[in-house]
Amino acid sequence: MQFITKEYFFLKLSNIPSGTAQQRKYAYINGKVMSYPADSYKQAKRTLTLALKKHKPEEPIIGPIHLSVAYQYETANKKKIDTFKTTKPDGDNLLKVLKDVMTELGFWLDDAQ
C-alpha cells in the first residue's frame, strides 16, 4: 500500500542563508591539513534549523519524496522585481544545506528518498 501525504509550509526568513557545504576553511595541525565548515555554513544551518523545527513531522517520511523548493528574494530595486536572481549562491548549493538540515531534524530517513 502506498501512502501519499502532501505537506506545505512557507518559511519567511529575513535573510536567505547563503552558506554552503562547499565553503570550507583549512588549518595546518600537527603536520596535516584539516578542513572544517566555514562560519557562513554553520550560520545557514542554525538559521534553517530554527525555522524548520516547528514543521518537523512526528515520524520520518518513509518512501519516495517529492521536494519542491522556491526561493524568493526581496529587492529594493524596482527594476529587478519579477526577475530571476543569477548571482551566487546557486540553487543546488542552497538546496543541499536545506536537505542536510531536514535530514538531521528527521523529516525523512535519508535525503536519497
TORDREN-373871 format. One record per residue: x, y, z of N, C-alpha, C, O, CB in turn; residue number from 0. Coordinates in nm, 2 decimals, decimal comma. Glycine has a CB too. Example, Ala and Ser with C-alpha at 12.3 -4.5 7.8 and 13.67 -1.06 7.14 Angstrom:
<pts>
> 1,32 / -0,57 / 0,78 / 1,23 / -0,45 / 0,78 / 1,32 / -0,33 / 0,78 / 1,42 / -0,33 / 0,85 / 1,13 / -0,45 / 0,90 / 0
> 1,28 / -0,22 / 0,71 / 1,37 / -0,11 / 0,71 / 1,29 / 0,00 / 0,79 / 1,34 / 0,11 / 0,80 / 1,41 / -0,06 / 0,57 / 1
</pts>
This chain:
<pts>
> 0,08 / -0,12 / 0,00 / 0,00 / 0,00 / 0,00 / 0,09 / 0,12 / 0,00 / 0,19 / 0,13 / 0,07 / -0,10 / 0,00 / 0,12 / 0
> 0,06 / 0,22 / -0,08 / 0,13 / 0,34 / -0,09 / 0,06 / 0,46 / -0,03 / -0,06 / 0,48 / -0,05 / 0,17 / 0,38 / -0,24 / 1
> 0,13 / 0,53 / 0,06 / 0,06 / 0,65 / 0,12 / 0,11 / 0,77 / 0,05 / 0,23 / 0,79 / 0,03 / 0,10 / 0,65 / 0,27 / 2
> 0,02 / 0,86 / 0,02 / 0,06 / 0,99 / -0,04 / 0,02 / 1,10 / 0,06 / -0,10 / 1,11 / 0,10 / -0,01 / 1,01 / -0,17 / 3
> 0,12 / 1,17 / 0,11 / 0,10 / 1,28 / 0,20 / 0,15 / 1,41 / 0,14 / 0,26 / 1,41 / 0,09 / 0,16 / 1,25 / 0,34 / 4
> 0,07 / 1,51 / 0,15 / 0,12 / 1,64 / 0,10 / 0,13 / 1,74 / 0,21 / 0,04 / 1,76 / 0,29 / 0,02 / 1,70 / -0,01 / 5
> 0,25 / 1,79 / 0,23 / 0,28 / 1,89 / 0,34 / 0,33 / 2,01 / 0,27 / 0,42 / 2,01 / 0,19 / 0,38 / 1,83 / 0,44 / 6
> 0,27 / 2,12 / 0,30 / 0,32 / 2,25 / 0,25 / 0,35 / 2,34 / 0,37 / 0,27 / 2,35 / 0,46 / 0,21 / 2,31 / 0,15 / 7
> 0,46 / 2,42 / 0,36 / 0,48 / 2,52 / 0,45 / 0,57 / 2,63 / 0,39 / 0,64 / 2,60 / 0,29 / 0,54 / 2,47 / 0,59 / 8
> 0,56 / 2,74 / 0,45 / 0,63 / 2,86 / 0,39 / 0,72 / 2,91 / 0,50 / 0,68 / 2,93 / 0,62 / 0,53 / 2,97 / 0,35 / 9
> 0,85 / 2,94 / 0,47 / 0,94 / 3,00 / 0,56 / 0,97 / 3,14 / 0,52 / 1,02 / 3,16 / 0,41 / 1,07 / 2,91 / 0,58 / 10
> 0,95 / 3,23 / 0,60 / 0,99 / 3,37 / 0,57 / 1,11 / 3,40 / 0,65 / 1,10 / 3,42 / 0,77 / 0,87 / 3,47 / 0,59 / 11
> 1,22 / 3,42 / 0,58 / 1,34 / 3,45 / 0,65 / 1,39 / 3,59 / 0,61 / 1,38 / 3,63 / 0,49 / 1,46 / 3,34 / 0,62 / 12
> 1,44 / 3,66 / 0,71 / 1,48 / 3,80 / 0,68 / 1,60 / 3,80 / 0,58 / 1,62 / 3,88 / 0,50 / 1,51 / 3,88 / 0,80 / 13
> 1,68 / 3,70 / 0,60 / 1,80 / 3,68 / 0,51 / 1,80 / 3,53 / 0,47 / 1,81 / 3,44 / 0,56 / 1,93 / 3,72 / 0,57 / 14
> 1,80 / 3,50 / 0,34 / 1,81 / 3,36 / 0,30 / 1,96 / 3,32 / 0,32 / 2,05 / 3,38 / 0,27 / 1,77 / 3,35 / 0,14 / 15
> 1,98 / 3,21 / 0,40 / 2,11 / 3,17 / 0,43 / 2,19 / 3,14 / 0,30 / 2,14 / 3,08 / 0,20 / 2,11 / 3,04 / 0,51 / 16
> 2,31 / 3,19 / 0,29 / 2,39 / 3,17 / 0,17 / 2,51 / 3,09 / 0,19 / 2,59 / 3,06 / 0,10 / 2,44 / 3,31 / 0,12 / 17
> 2,54 / 3,04 / 0,31 / 2,65 / 2,95 / 0,34 / 2,62 / 2,81 / 0,28 / 2,51 / 2,76 / 0,28 / 2,67 / 2,93 / 0,49 / 18
> 2,73 / 2,75 / 0,22 / 2,71 / 2,62 / 0,15 / 2,82 / 2,53 / 0,21 / 2,92 / 2,57 / 0,26 / 2,72 / 2,64 / 0,00 / 19
> 2,79 / 2,40 / 0,19 / 2,88 / 2,30 / 0,24 / 3,02 / 2,30 / 0,16 / 3,12 / 2,25 / 0,21 / 2,82 / 2,16 / 0,22 / 20
> 3,02 / 2,36 / 0,05 / 3,14 / 2,37 / -0,03 / 3,24 / 2,48 / 0,03 / 3,36 / 2,48 / -0,01 / 3,11 / 2,40 / -0,18 / 21
> 3,18 / 2,56 / 0,11 / 3,27 / 2,67 / 0,17 / 3,34 / 2,60 / 0,29 / 3,28 / 2,57 / 0,39 / 3,18 / 2,79 / 0,21 / 22
> 3,47 / 2,58 / 0,28 / 3,55 / 2,52 / 0,38 / 3,66 / 2,61 / 0,42 / 3,71 / 2,70 / 0,35 / 3,60 / 2,38 / 0,33 / 23
> 3,71 / 2,59 / 0,55 / 3,83 / 2,66 / 0,60 / 3,93 / 2,55 / 0,62 / 3,90 / 2,43 / 0,64 / 3,80 / 2,73 / 0,73 / 24
> 4,05 / 2,59 / 0,61 / 4,16 / 2,49 / 0,62 / 4,26 / 2,54 / 0,73 / 4,29 / 2,65 / 0,75 / 4,24 / 2,47 / 0,49 / 25
> 4,31 / 2,44 / 0,80 / 4,41 / 2,47 / 0,90 / 4,52 / 2,36 / 0,89 / 4,50 / 2,24 / 0,86 / 4,35 / 2,47 / 1,05 / 26
> 4,64 / 2,40 / 0,93 / 4,76 / 2,31 / 0,93 / 4,78 / 2,27 / 1,08 / 4,83 / 2,35 / 1,16 / 4,89 / 2,37 / 0,87 / 27
> 4,74 / 2,14 / 1,11 / 4,75 / 2,10 / 1,25 / 4,83 / 1,97 / 1,26 / 4,80 / 1,87 / 1,19 / 4,61 / 2,08 / 1,31 / 28
> 4,94 / 1,97 / 1,34 / 5,02 / 1,85 / 1,36 / 5,07 / 1,79 / 1,23 / 5,08 / 1,67 / 1,21 / 4,95 / 1,75 / 1,44 / 29
> 5,11 / 1,88 / 1,14 / 5,17 / 1,83 / 1,01 / 5,06 / 1,79 / 0,91 / 5,10 / 1,74 / 0,80 / 5,26 / 1,72 / 1,04 / 30
> 4,93 / 1,81 / 0,94 / 4,83 / 1,76 / 0,85 / 4,74 / 1,88 / 0,81 / 4,72 / 1,97 / 0,90 / 4,75 / 1,65 / 0,91 / 31
> 4,69 / 1,88 / 0,69 / 4,59 / 1,99 / 0,65 / 4,45 / 1,94 / 0,69 / 4,41 / 1,83 / 0,64 / 4,60 / 2,02 / 0,50 / 32
> 4,38 / 2,01 / 0,77 / 4,25 / 1,97 / 0,82 / 4,15 / 2,07 / 0,76 / 4,18 / 2,19 / 0,75 / 4,24 / 1,97 / 0,97 / 33
> 4,03 / 2,03 / 0,72 / 3,93 / 2,12 / 0,67 / 3,81 / 2,11 / 0,76 / 3,78 / 2,01 / 0,83 / 3,89 / 2,08 / 0,52 / 34
> 3,74 / 2,22 / 0,77 / 3,62 / 2,23 / 0,85 / 3,52 / 2,33 / 0,79 / 3,57 / 2,42 / 0,71 / 3,66 / 2,27 / 1,00 / 35
> 3,40 / 2,32 / 0,82 / 3,30 / 2,41 / 0,76 / 3,32 / 2,56 / 0,80 / 3,36 / 2,59 / 0,91 / 3,15 / 2,37 / 0,81 / 36
> 3,29 / 2,64 / 0,70 / 3,31 / 2,79 / 0,72 / 3,20 / 2,83 / 0,81 / 3,09 / 2,77 / 0,82 / 3,30 / 2,86 / 0,59 / 37
> 3,22 / 2,95 / 0,88 / 3,12 / 3,00 / 0,97 / 2,98 / 3,03 / 0,90 / 2,88 / 3,02 / 0,96 / 3,17 / 3,13 / 1,03 / 38
> 2,99 / 3,07 / 0,77 / 2,87 / 3,10 / 0,69 / 2,78 / 2,98 / 0,68 / 2,66 / 2,99 / 0,68 / 2,90 / 3,16 / 0,56 / 39
> 2,84 / 2,86 / 0,66 / 2,77 / 2,73 / 0,65 / 2,71 / 2,70 / 0,79 / 2,59 / 2,66 / 0,79 / 2,86 / 2,62 / 0,60 / 40
> 2,78 / 2,72 / 0,89 / 2,73 / 2,69 / 1,03 / 2,61 / 2,78 / 1,06 / 2,51 / 2,73 / 1,11 / 2,84 / 2,70 / 1,13 / 41
> 2,62 / 2,91 / 1,02 / 2,51 / 3,00 / 1,04 / 2,39 / 2,96 / 0,96 / 2,28 / 2,97 / 1,01 / 2,56 / 3,14 / 1,01 / 42
> 2,41 / 2,92 / 0,83 / 2,30 / 2,88 / 0,75 / 2,23 / 2,76 / 0,81 / 2,10 / 2,76 / 0,81 / 2,35 / 2,85 / 0,61 / 43
> 2,30 / 2,67 / 0,86 / 2,24 / 2,55 / 0,93 / 2,16 / 2,59 / 1,05 / 2,05 / 2,54 / 1,07 / 2,35 / 2,45 / 0,96 / 44
> 2,22 / 2,68 / 1,13 / 2,15 / 2,73 / 1,25 / 2,01 / 2,80 / 1,22 / 1,91 / 2,77 / 1,28 / 2,24 / 2,82 / 1,33 / 45
> 2,02 / 2,89 / 1,12 / 1,90 / 2,96 / 1,07 / 1,79 / 2,87 / 1,02 / 1,68 / 2,88 / 1,06 / 1,94 / 3,06 / 0,96 / 46
> 1,83 / 2,77 / 0,94 / 1,73 / 2,68 / 0,88 / 1,68 / 2,58 / 0,99 / 1,56 / 2,55 / 0,99 / 1,79 / 2,60 / 0,77 / 47
> 1,76 / 2,54 / 1,08 / 1,72 / 2,45 / 1,19 / 1,61 / 2,52 / 1,27 / 1,51 / 2,46 / 1,30 / 1,84 / 2,41 / 1,28 / 48
> 1,63 / 2,64 / 1,31 / 1,53 / 2,72 / 1,39 / 1,40 / 2,74 / 1,31 / 1,30 / 2,72 / 1,37 / 1,59 / 2,85 / 1,43 / 49
> 1,41 / 2,76 / 1,18 / 1,29 / 2,79 / 1,10 / 1,22 / 2,66 / 1,07 / 1,09 / 2,66 / 1,06 / 1,33 / 2,85 / 0,97 / 50
> 1,29 / 2,55 / 1,06 / 1,22 / 2,42 / 1,02 / 1,17 / 2,34 / 1,14 / 1,09 / 2,25 / 1,12 / 1,32 / 2,34 / 0,94 / 51
> 1,22 / 2,36 / 1,26 / 1,19 / 2,28 / 1,37 / 1,04 / 2,26 / 1,39 / 0,99 / 2,15 / 1,42 / 1,25 / 2,33 / 1,50 / 52
> 0,96 / 2,37 / 1,38 / 0,82 / 2,37 / 1,40 / 0,74 / 2,29 / 1,30 / 0,62 / 2,26 / 1,31 / 0,76 / 2,51 / 1,42 / 53
> 0,80 / 2,26 / 1,18 / 0,74 / 2,19 / 1,07 / 0,78 / 2,04 / 1,07 / 0,73 / 1,97 / 0,98 / 0,77 / 2,26 / 0,94 / 54
> 0,86 / 2,00 / 1,16 / 0,91 / 1,87 / 1,16 / 0,80 / 1,77 / 1,18 / 0,72 / 1,79 / 1,27 / 1,02 / 1,85 / 1,27 / 55
> 0,79 / 1,66 / 1,10 / 0,68 / 1,56 / 1,12 / 0,71 / 1,48 / 1,25 / 0,82 / 1,47 / 1,29 / 0,67 / 1,47 / 1,00 / 56
> 0,60 / 1,42 / 1,30 / 0,62 / 1,34 / 1,42 / 0,70 / 1,22 / 1,39 / 0,78 / 1,17 / 1,48 / 0,48 / 1,30 / 1,48 / 57
> 0,69 / 1,16 / 1,28 / 0,76 / 1,04 / 1,23 / 0,83 / 1,08 / 1,10 / 0,77 / 1,15 / 1,02 / 0,67 / 0,92 / 1,22 / 58
> 0,95 / 1,02 / 1,07 / 1,01 / 1,05 / 0,94 / 0,93 / 1,00 / 0,83 / 0,86 / 0,89 / 0,84 / 1,15 / 0,98 / 0,94 / 59
> 0,93 / 1,06 / 0,72 / 0,86 / 1,02 / 0,60 / 0,93 / 0,90 / 0,54 / 1,05 / 0,90 / 0,53 / 0,85 / 1,14 / 0,49 / 60
> 0,85 / 0,80 / 0,51 / 0,91 / 0,67 / 0,45 / 0,87 / 0,67 / 0,30 / 0,77 / 0,71 / 0,26 / 0,85 / 0,55 / 0,53 / 61
> 0,97 / 0,62 / 0,22 / 0,94 / 0,60 / 0,08 / 0,98 / 0,72 / 0,00 / 1,04 / 0,82 / 0,05 / 0,80 / 0,57 / 0,06 / 62
> 0,95 / 0,72 / -0,13 / 0,99 / 0,83 / -0,22 / 0,93 / 0,96 / -0,18 / 0,82 / 0,97 / -0,13 / 0,95 / 0,79 / -0,36 / 63
> 1,01 / 1,07 / -0,20 / 0,96 / 1,20 / -0,16 / 0,98 / 1,29 / -0,28 / 1,08 / 1,29 / -0,35 / 1,04 / 1,25 / -0,04 / 64
> 0,88 / 1,38 / -0,30 / 0,90 / 1,49 / -0,40 / 0,91 / 1,62 / -0,32 / 0,82 / 1,65 / -0,24 / 0,77 / 1,49 / -0,50 / 65
> 1,02 / 1,68 / -0,33 / 1,05 / 1,80 / -0,26 / 1,06 / 1,92 / -0,36 / 1,13 / 1,91 / -0,46 / 1,18 / 1,80 / -0,18 / 66
> 0,98 / 2,02 / -0,34 / 0,97 / 2,14 / -0,43 / 1,01 / 2,26 / -0,34 / 0,94 / 2,28 / -0,24 / 0,83 / 2,15 / -0,50 / 67
> 1,11 / 2,33 / -0,38 / 1,16 / 2,45 / -0,31 / 1,16 / 2,57 / -0,40 / 1,21 / 2,56 / -0,51 / 1,29 / 2,42 / -0,24 / 68
> 1,12 / 2,68 / -0,35 / 1,13 / 2,81 / -0,43 / 1,19 / 2,91 / -0,33 / 1,14 / 2,93 / -0,22 / 0,99 / 2,85 / -0,49 / 69
> 1,29 / 2,98 / -0,38 / 1,34 / 3,09 / -0,30 / 1,30 / 3,22 / -0,36 / 1,30 / 3,24 / -0,49 / 1,50 / 3,08 / -0,30 / 70
> 1,25 / 3,31 / -0,28 / 1,21 / 3,44 / -0,33 / 1,28 / 3,55 / -0,26 / 1,28 / 3,56 / -0,14 / 1,05 / 3,46 / -0,31 / 71
> 1,36 / 3,63 / -0,34 / 1,44 / 3,73 / -0,28 / 1,37 / 3,87 / -0,30 / 1,32 / 3,90 / -0,40 / 1,58 / 3,73 / -0,35 / 72
> 1,38 / 3,94 / -0,19 / 1,32 / 4,08 / -0,19 / 1,43 / 4,17 / -0,25 / 1,55 / 4,15 / -0,23 / 1,27 / 4,13 / -0,06 / 73
> 1,38 / 4,27 / -0,32 / 1,48 / 4,37 / -0,37 / 1,42 / 4,51 / -0,35 / 1,30 / 4,53 / -0,37 / 1,51 / 4,34 / -0,52 / 74
> 1,50 / 4,61 / -0,33 / 1,46 / 4,75 / -0,32 / 1,46 / 4,81 / -0,46 / 1,40 / 4,92 / -0,48 / 1,55 / 4,83 / -0,22 / 75
> 1,53 / 4,75 / -0,55 / 1,54 / 4,80 / -0,69 / 1,41 / 4,76 / -0,77 / 1,40 / 4,64 / -0,80 / 1,67 / 4,75 / -0,76 / 76
> 1,33 / 4,86 / -0,79 / 1,20 / 4,83 / -0,86 / 1,22 / 4,77 / -1,00 / 1,13 / 4,70 / -1,05 / 1,12 / 4,95 / -0,87 / 77
> 1,34 / 4,80 / -1,06 / 1,37 / 4,74 / -1,20 / 1,39 / 4,59 / -1,19 / 1,38 / 4,52 / -1,29 / 1,49 / 4,81 / -1,26 / 78
> 1,43 / 4,54 / -1,07 / 1,46 / 4,40 / -1,06 / 1,34 / 4,31 / -1,01 / 1,36 / 4,19 / -0,99 / 1,58 / 4,38 / -0,97 / 79
> 1,23 / 4,38 / -0,98 / 1,11 / 4,30 / -0,93 / 1,07 / 4,21 / -1,05 / 1,06 / 4,25 / -1,16 / 1,00 / 4,39 / -0,89 / 80
> 1,04 / 4,08 / -1,01 / 0,99 / 3,98 / -1,10 / 1,10 / 3,94 / -1,20 / 1,07 / 3,90 / -1,32 / 0,87 / 4,03 / -1,18 / 81
> 1,23 / 3,95 / -1,16 / 1,34 / 3,90 / -1,24 / 1,41 / 3,79 / -1,16 / 1,39 / 3,78 / -1,04 / 1,44 / 4,01 / -1,28 / 82
> 1,48 / 3,70 / -1,23 / 1,55 / 3,59 / -1,17 / 1,68 / 3,63 / -1,11 / 1,75 / 3,72 / -1,17 / 1,57 / 3,48 / -1,27 / 83
> 1,72 / 3,58 / -1,00 / 1,84 / 3,60 / -0,94 / 1,95 / 3,51 / -1,00 / 1,92 / 3,39 / -1,00 / 1,84 / 3,58 / -0,78 / 84
> 2,05 / 3,56 / -1,05 / 2,15 / 3,48 / -1,12 / 2,29 / 3,49 / -1,05 / 2,39 / 3,45 / -1,12 / 2,16 / 3,52 / -1,27 / 85
> 2,30 / 3,54 / -0,93 / 2,42 / 3,55 / -0,86 / 2,44 / 3,44 / -0,76 / 2,34 / 3,37 / -0,74 / 2,44 / 3,69 / -0,80 / 86
> 2,56 / 3,43 / -0,70 / 2,58 / 3,33 / -0,60 / 2,50 / 3,36 / -0,48 / 2,47 / 3,47 / -0,45 / 2,73 / 3,32 / -0,57 / 87
> 2,47 / 3,26 / -0,40 / 2,49 / 3,11 / -0,42 / 2,39 / 3,06 / -0,52 / 2,28 / 3,11 / -0,53 / 2,49 / 3,04 / -0,29 / 88
> 2,43 / 2,95 / -0,58 / 2,33 / 2,89 / -0,68 / 2,24 / 2,80 / -0,61 / 2,26 / 2,76 / -0,49 / 2,41 / 2,81 / -0,79 / 89
> 2,13 / 2,76 / -0,67 / 2,02 / 2,68 / -0,61 / 2,06 / 2,55 / -0,56 / 2,01 / 2,50 / -0,46 / 1,91 / 2,67 / -0,71 / 90
> 2,15 / 2,48 / -0,64 / 2,20 / 2,35 / -0,59 / 2,26 / 2,35 / -0,45 / 2,24 / 2,27 / -0,37 / 2,30 / 2,29 / -0,69 / 91
> 2,35 / 2,45 / -0,43 / 2,42 / 2,47 / -0,30 / 2,32 / 2,51 / -0,19 / 2,33 / 2,46 / -0,08 / 2,53 / 2,57 / -0,31 / 92
> 2,22 / 2,59 / -0,22 / 2,12 / 2,63 / -0,12 / 2,04 / 2,51 / -0,09 / 2,01 / 2,49 / 0,03 / 2,03 / 2,75 / -0,18 / 93
> 2,00 / 2,43 / -0,18 / 1,92 / 2,31 / -0,16 / 1,99 / 2,21 / -0,08 / 1,93 / 2,14 / 0,01 / 1,87 / 2,25 / -0,29 / 94
> 2,12 / 2,20 / -0,10 / 2,20 / 2,10 / -0,02 / 2,19 / 2,13 / 0,13 / 2,17 / 2,04 / 0,21 / 2,34 / 2,09 / -0,07 / 95
> 2,21 / 2,25 / 0,17 / 2,21 / 2,29 / 0,31 / 2,07 / 2,26 / 0,36 / 2,06 / 2,21 / 0,47 / 2,25 / 2,44 / 0,33 / 96
> 1,96 / 2,30 / 0,29 / 1,83 / 2,28 / 0,33 / 1,80 / 2,13 / 0,36 / 1,75 / 2,09 / 0,46 / 1,73 / 2,33 / 0,23 / 97
> 1,84 / 2,04 / 0,26 / 1,82 / 1,90 / 0,27 / 1,90 / 1,84 / 0,39 / 1,85 / 1,75 / 0,46 / 1,86 / 1,83 / 0,14 / 98
> 2,02 / 1,89 / 0,41 / 2,10 / 1,84 / 0,52 / 2,03 / 1,87 / 0,65 / 2,03 / 1,78 / 0,74 / 2,24 / 1,91 / 0,52 / 99
> 1,98 / 1,99 / 0,67 / 1,91 / 2,02 / 0,79 / 1,78 / 1,94 / 0,81 / 1,75 / 1,89 / 0,92 / 1,88 / 2,17 / 0,80 / 100
> 1,71 / 1,92 / 0,70 / 1,58 / 1,84 / 0,71 / 1,61 / 1,70 / 0,74 / 1,53 / 1,63 / 0,82 / 1,51 / 1,85 / 0,57 / 101
> 1,72 / 1,64 / 0,69 / 1,76 / 1,51 / 0,73 / 1,80 / 1,50 / 0,88 / 1,76 / 1,41 / 0,95 / 1,88 / 1,46 / 0,64 / 102
> 1,88 / 1,60 / 0,93 / 1,92 / 1,60 / 1,07 / 1,80 / 1,61 / 1,16 / 1,80 / 1,56 / 1,27 / 2,02 / 1,71 / 1,09 / 103
> 1,70 / 1,69 / 1,12 / 1,58 / 1,71 / 1,20 / 1,48 / 1,59 / 1,20 / 1,39 / 1,58 / 1,28 / 1,50 / 1,83 / 1,16 / 104
> 1,50 / 1,50 / 1,10 / 1,42 / 1,38 / 1,09 / 1,29 / 1,39 / 1,01 / 1,19 / 1,32 / 1,03 / 1,38 / 1,34 / 1,23 / 105
> 1,30 / 1,48 / 0,90 / 1,19 / 1,49 / 0,81 / 1,17 / 1,35 / 0,73 / 1,06 / 1,31 / 0,70 / 1,21 / 1,60 / 0,71 / 106
> 1,29 / 1,29 / 0,70 / 1,29 / 1,16 / 0,63 / 1,41 / 1,08 / 0,69 / 1,49 / 1,14 / 0,76 / 1,30 / 1,19 / 0,48 / 107
> 1,42 / 0,96 / 0,64 / 1,53 / 0,88 / 0,69 / 1,66 / 0,92 / 0,62 / 1,77 / 0,92 / 0,68 / 1,50 / 0,73 / 0,67 / 108
> 1,65 / 0,95 / 0,49 / 1,77 / 0,99 / 0,41 / 1,73 / 1,07 / 0,29 / 1,62 / 1,05 / 0,23 / 1,85 / 0,86 / 0,36 / 109
> 1,81 / 1,17 / 0,26 / 1,77 / 1,26 / 0,15 / 1,77 / 1,20 / 0,01 / 1,74 / 1,26 / -0,09 / 1,85 / 1,39 / 0,15 / 110
> 1,82 / 1,07 / 0,01 / 1,82 / 1,00 / -0,12 / 1,68 / 0,95 / -0,15 / 1,65 / 0,90 / -0,27 / 1,91 / 0,88 / -0,11 / 111
> 1,58 / 0,96 / -0,06 / 1,45 / 0,92 / -0,08 / 1,38 / 1,00 / -0,19 / 1,27 / 0,98 / -0,23 / 1,36 / 0,92 / 0,04 / 112
</pts>
